[in-house]
Amino acid sequence: MGDFLSSVVGFFSGLWSQLLILGPKLWAELVEVVRTIVWAIPAIAAYVGLILLMMILWSFIKRVLTPKKDYGSLKTVTFGDESAVTSNTVASIVSIVLIFVLWASFTGSNWLPRFLHVPAPYVGETSFTYTASDGAGQTDDATVSLIVHPFGSEPEAPEITPGDGFAKNDLITLVAARSQVVRVDSNDDLGRDENVQITAINGTPIEPGGTVNTDFGRVEMTPKGSLNVFGAAGWQMEAIWLPPPEDVWGQLTGIAEDGFRNTVLLEHLGFSLFRVVIGFLLGALIGIPLGYAMGLSNWFRGWFDPIVEFMRPVPPLALIPLVIIWFGIGEVGKVILLFLAALWIMAIAARSGVSGVRISKVHAAYSLGASKWQIMRHVIVPNSLPEVFTGARVAMGVCWGTVVAAELVAAEKGAGMMIMVASKFQQTDIVLLGIILIGIIGFGIDMLIRGLERWLVPWKGKG
């Protein structure tokens, strides 16, 4: 007993020591996250401002239009009534167009007029002059010529005339939006060994650690006296980080015709859609009855509630090793992973739907002589369907998010496989294409589920 207590005390003391070490690390990470959020606040505020501006403009325009006569317009109270809120088509179109314009603007797309582009990184030929002093009153000027070129290009460097004096002219090539340390004294007649120091850039005095702004960017002096040349970054992003829309469109047409890894685009999307739909249907087929059973029976609730609540927060990605061990790397393993992603969501949605049925309706049905089956058929199922459809939409989205990981398991075809392979070779346009296609297909499926809900549950929000 004493050994057990000492081991328990040792365990918790060691855990406390680790927490003392972990605390400062977590605080540092929190500070970094907060800094990132603060940095992003202006961009978020600008986007929200655009949304509000568009809403105000549309409200002004709508005043002169004919009022819409529908179910919502007949209501005297609309704020807080979900059934009176419908998607504004104009807002949806403006939102999509605005996202496309922002994307094209920040990538310098040829599909957008140049006056709508954000400032681009500096590209061109330029120069700056530095003044060197030997500490004995002797100074000399030399010119550093720069060829600032886009990423991926290799310009030819012409010969330059060294010039007179102990400071000689230099030539460097610099990738746009990058920096480069330049040892200008590497070809000078006098250098650091003779206590020669750079004292000015373009006539502006500079010291170690100082900075001089130029027309192409800025020049900084390192603590050791070397020059660090920075090209102006601008706001536009390089294609390796975010490709312009025309690059993504080119990949779409190319892969649709020639394929990716010997498979055409339609086949990649078909395999992914097949896996998602089968996994989701299996999850719904088992999860919905399970949720109803948990909502109607104390025994089933007690039996399955710990299992469901334990598995619900476990991400499907964490189950990949077990799925490989138990079901192999074939299609069965991928479908099982998607099935598990949908199962718990559908079970909880169905259970929540049953729990949300108004007891007054059940009492009314019993008072009219309804049997348990009739109550199930005419009261519980109809009133729980809105929650079930909401769970179906959430589960379908999770399945599409999981399919990328599922196709990591030795998949030869699929949108997720295409994204992961392209990412290894920094083919960002293909990665973005796969993400867009998955989003479009997922949105289409979500609209289909919404349509089924409107057809099967027309009473939602009206009773």
N, C-alpha and C positions, 0 to 999 in steps of 0.2 A: 504493500500500500504506500509505503514511504517513497519507493522508487517511482511509482506512478505519479504521485503528487509532485515530486521533484522534476519529473519529465514534463508535466503540465506547466509548472512554474517556469521551467527553462524555455518551453515553447513560447509562452506568452511574453517572456522577457525578451527573447530574440525577435519576436514579432514587433514589440514596442521599439526596439533599437532600429529595426528596418523602417518603421514608420517615421522615426525621427530623421532618418537619412532621406526618405522618400519625400517628406514634406517640402523642403526647399526646392527639390527638383520639380514637383508638381506646381509650386508657386511660380517658378520661372516659366514653366509651360503656360500657365494661366496668363501671366503677363504678356507673353508672346501672342496668345490668342486675342487678348484684349487689344493689343496694338494693331493686329490685323483687322479687327472689327472697326476700330476707330479710323484706320486708313480707308476702309471701304464705306464708311458712313456717307461721305460726300457723293459717291457714285450712287448709292442706294437712295439718298435723298433726291438726287437729280432725276432718277427714274420714277420715283413716287410723284415728284413734281410734274413730270410729263404726263403721268396717268391722270392726275387731278386736272391738269390743264385741258387734256383731251375730253375729260368728263364734263367740264364746265362748258367747253365749246359745243359739245354735242347736246347738252341740256339747253343751250341757247338756240341751237338750230331746231331742236325738236319742238320748241314752243310754236314755231310757225307751221309745223306739219300737222296733219290730221291726227287727232288722238286715236290710239289703238283701242278697239273695242274687243276685249276678250274677258276671260274669267277674272283675271287680276284687276282689270280696270273697274269692275263692278263692285269691288270690295271697298269698304270704308276704312279699314285698317289693314295696312300692308307691311309696315315695319315690324319685323319679327315673325311674319307669316311666311314660312318657306314656300308654300304653294303659290304665293303672289310674286315670287322672285324668279325670273327667267333670265337666261343668258342673253345679253345684249349683243346682237350680231355685229353691229358697228364697232363696239368695243373689242370684240374678238378679232375682227379684220384689222383694226388699227394696231392692236397689240402685236399681231404677227408681222405686219408691215414694219412696225417700229423695230422689232427685234432684228429683222432682216437688214434694215437700214443701218442700225448700230453695228451689226456684224460686218457689213460691207464697208462702212466708214472706218472702222478700226483695223481693217485689213487692206485698205487701199484698193478695193475691188474695181475692176474696169467696168462693172455693171452699174456703177454709181458715178454721177458727175463729180469731177475733181473738187468742186467748191464744197461738196459735202464730206470730203475726206478730212479726218483729223490730221494734225501735223505729223509728217513722216520723219524717220531718222535722216540725218544729213547724209547726202551722197554727192560726191564730186571731188574736184581737185582744189586744194587750198594750201595755205602755208601760214606759218607764224615765225616770228623772229625772236631769238633769245640773245641776251647780252651776257657775256662771260667776263669775269674779272680775275686777275691773277693775284689780287691782294696787295699789289705794289703800285696801284694806280693805273695799270694798263688794262684796258677793256677792248673787247672786240665783239662785233655782231655777226651772227650767222643765221641763215634761213633754213627752216625745216619744212620741206614740201611734203604734203600729205595727199594720198590718193585714197579716199574713203569710198569703199565699194560694197555692194550688197553681199549678204551671206551666200556662199556657194560659188561666187565668181572669182577669178584669179586675173587681175589686170596686169598688163605688162608694165614694168618699172623702167622708165627712161633714164638715161644717164644724166647726171647733174654736174655742174661746174663747181668744184670745191670752193673757189673764191680765195681771196688773199687774206692774210692775217692768220693768227693761231687757231681761231674758231672756224671750222669748216662747215659748209652746207651739207644737209642730210636729206634723205628721202625715205619715207616709210609708207607702207600700205596698211590701211586700217579697215577692219570690217565694220560696217555701219552699226551703231549703237553698242560698240564694244570699246574696250580700253587697251592700251598697250604701253608698257614701260619702255622709254627710249633713253639709251645712254649716248647722249649727243657728243660726249667727249671721247667716244671710242675711236673716232677718226681725226680728232683735233691734234694739233701739234703739242698743245699743253693740256694736261688733264688734272685729275685729282692728286696725282703724285706731286704736282707742282702747285698744289693748293689753289687751283682754279675752281671758281664757283660760279654758278649761274645766278645773276642778280636781278634780271628783269625779263619779262615776256611781253613782246610788242610794246616795250617802253614802260610797262607797269612793273614796279618793284615786286619781287617775290622772295620768300624765305622758305626754308624747309617746313613742310606742312601747310604752306599757303596755296592759294588757288587763283588763277586768272581766267576769266571768262573770255571766250573768243567767238567768232562768227560760226564756227563749226562745232563748238561744244565748250570744252574747258581744258586747261592744262594745270595739273597739280604737281607740286614738288614733294617727293618722298622725303622722309627724315634723313636719308643718306645723300640727298642732293640730286637724284635722278628725276627725270620728267615723266609723268604719267599722263598720257594723252587720252581724253575721253571724247568720243563722237556724240553729238546730240542725239538722244534716244528717240525723241518725239513720242507720239502716242500710238502709232501704228504697230501692230504685232507682226512678227515674221511668220512665214508660212509654216515653219516647223512647229510653232506654238499654236497658231490659229490660222489655217489656210483660208483664202478668200472663197466666196461662194462658187466662182467659176471653176476652181480647182476641184471642189467636191462634186460639182456637176460633171466635170470631165471624168472623174473616177466612176461616177454612176453609169454613164453611157459606156465607158470602157469595160467595166466589170460585167455589165449587163450583156455585152456582146462577146467579149473574150474570156470572161470568167476570172476568178481569183483562186489560185492553186488548183487549176484544172476543173473548177466548178463554177457555173454561171451564178449570177446573183440571185435569180429566182429560186434556184435549188437551195442555196444557203438559207434564204428566208423561209422556204418551205419546210426545211428540216427543223429550224428553230420554232416555227409556228406549230408544227406537229407536236414537238416535245412539250411546249407550253400548254397547248389545248388538252392533250392527253393527261398531263400531270394535274392540271386544274380540274378537269372533269372527275378524275379519280378522287382528288381531295374533296370536291363538293359532294360526290356520291356517298362518301363515308362521313365527312364532317358535318353535313346538314342533319342527317338522322341522329348522329351522336350528340349534336347540340340540342336537338329537340328532346332527346332522352334525358339529357342533363337538366333541361329546364322543366321537365314534367315529373321526374322521379327523384326522390331523395336518395335512393340506393345508387342510381346511375350518377347523380351529382357527386355523392361521396366517393364513388369508385374512380371516376374519370377526372374529377376536378384537380387533384394533385398532379396527375399526368399531364393534363392540358396546360395547367398553369406553369408546370416545370418546363415543358417543351416550347411554350409560346415565346419566351425571350431568347431561346437558343437560335442563333442565326443559321440558316441552311448551309452557309459556307463552312461552318464548323463541323458539319456532318459529312463533308466530302471524303475524308479518310475512311470513315466507317462504311460509307456507301461503296467505296472502291473495294474494301476488304470483303464485304458481304455480298455485293451484287456484281462485282467486276467493273470493267471499263466500257461495256457495251451500252446500247440504248436503254436497257432496263435500269441501269444505275442512274442515268440522267433523268429518266422519267420519275424514278423513286424520289430523287432529290427534289424535283418540282412538286411531286405529290405531297411531300412533307412540308414544303413551303406553304401550300394552300390549305392543308388539312386543319391545322390549329386555328387559322383565321376563320375558316368557314364554321368550325365548331363553336367558336366564341360568338360569332355573329348570329348563328341560329339560337344559341342559348340566350343571348341578349334580346333577340326578337321575342322569344317566348316570355321572358321575364318582363318585357315591356307591355304585354297585353293587359288592357284595363280589366280589373277584376269585376267591374260593374257589368261588362259585356258577358263575362262568363256566368255571373249570377242571373242575368236576364235570360240567357239561353237555358240554364237549368230550370228556371221558373216556368219556361214554356215547354218543359218536358223533354229537352234534348238529351241524347245519350252522349257518352264520352266520345265516341267516334264522330258524332255530329258536331260536338263542340270543337274537336280537333279539325274537322273539315271546314266548318263555317266560321269559326271564331279565331282559333289560335293560328292556323296557317295563314289566312288572309292578313291578319294584323301583324304577323312576324315577317312577312315577305319584304317590306322595306328594309329592315335590318339585314336580311339575307342578301338582298341585292347590293347593299352597301358593302358587306363583307366580300361579295364576289368581285366587286370592282377593286377593292384593296388587294385581295388575293391574286387577281390577275396581274396587277402592277408588281407585286412581289415576285411572281413567277417570271415575269419578263426581266426583272432585275437579277434573278437567280440563274436564268438560262445562260448568261455569260460565264458564270462560274461553272455551271454544269457542263458546258462545252469545253472547259479546260481539261476535262477527263478524257484525253485521247480522242477528241472529236475531230473528224476530217471535214465535216461540213457543218455550217451554221453561222449565223450572224455573230454570235459571241466568239467563235473560233476566228472568224475573219478580223474582228476587232483586236483580239489578243495577239495574233500573228503580226498584224500591221503595226501594232505598238512596239514590238520588238525591233522593227526596222525603221522606227520613227516616221512611218507613213501616216502622218496626222490626218491627211485628207480622207484616207480610208477609214480611220478610226471615227472621225466625225460623221462620215457617211453612214457607217453602221449604227451609230448612236441615233442619228436622225431617222433612219428607217425603222429602228426598234420603237422610237417614240411615236412615229406616224402609225405603225401597225397597232401599238398599244392603245393609242388614242382612238383608232377606229374600232377596236374591240370594246373599249369603254363606251363609245357612243352606241354600239350595238346592245350592250347590257342596259344602257339607259333607255333605249327604245323598247326593249323587252319589259323593263320596269314600268314604263308609261302604259304599255299595252296590257300587262298582267296585273298591275297595281294602280289602276286609274284613281282610286280613292285616297292615295297617299297625300297627307297634309290637308284633307278636306273633311275630316270627320273628328 
